[in-house]
Amino acid sequence: MKKGLLIVFSGPSGVGKGTVLKKLVADKELKLAYSVSMTTRAPRKGEVDGVNYFFVSEERFKEAIYNGELLEHACFVDHYYGTPKAYVEKMRDEGYNVVLEIETVGAKQIMNAYKYDKGCISIFLTPPDMKELEARIRKRSSETEDVIEKRVLKATQELRETYRYDHVICNDNVDEAVSKIKKIILDKIVEQ
């Protein structure tokens, strides 16, 4: 059995990563497994522990860092996020292509650690423009004005990091973005 890909998938808050990934994961041809990240932030409405994230205390998160249980980790808008190592490698060994939806700090850690792994690919999803991105964040109605401002500022910083990624896709149309990313993944599977 061929080892699965490790797909680093990033983009600013509000760009539509969740929507795009949901469609990609539903496509059985891609054999994708969504990596569930660990975080110290509280669940948003509708999020389920162990499905959307592993919601943990800051103490448990720091314990995971200390024990080397994470592939990457970072603090983003006052909360910790990280990728559990054991789950990712188990799924790749079973032939699944594992998608890591992570921000740029964690993505750099993964891309550096896996730079010689021909099965690692990185994709950055961009908004059509910053005005549209801010509108999408506001539409969620899940954050305070202060947090919205932090997310917009962080997005501006993250967009400066796109040169580090193998592929940059604009999400101005969800179906087109999904189609482009699907082609990238299928081409990489064949190439590997």
C-alpha positions, 0 to 999 in steps of 0.5 A: 500500500502506498503511503498517503500524502500530507497536505498542508492547507492554509489561508486566513480566517474567513477565507472559506477553508472549511467549506472547500475542505468539506467538499474535497473530503466528500470526494471519495476519489481523493481518499482524504482524511481530515486531521483533527487539530488540538486547540485551547479555544472554546467550541463555536456553535455546532462544533463537536469535540473530536470531530472539529477539534480536540478542545483541551485546557492550556495545561493539557496542550502544554503537556502535549508540547512537552511530550512531543505529541504534536507535529506543529503548534502555534498561538493564534489570536490568544489560543493554542492550536496544534496537530497530533502526530500519532493520528496523522502518521497512522492515517498516512500509513493506511494510505489516506491523504491527510489534510492539515488545516493550519495557519502559517506558523504551523505550516512553516514548521510542517514544511520544514520538517517534511521538506524531503518528504515527496508526499508533502504538498502545501496549498494556500487559499486566498480571498478575492480581496481584503474587503470580501474577507472582512465581510465573510468574518463579520457574517459568521457573527461569532466574534467580538469587534476586537477579535474581528480586527485581530483576524483581519490584521493576522490575515494581512500578515498571513497573505505575505507568506503565500510565497512559501507554499507550493500552490496558491488558490483564490477562493472567489468561487468555491466550486472552481477552487475545489476543482483546482485543488482536486487536480493538484492532489490527483497530480501529486498522487500520480507523481509520488 
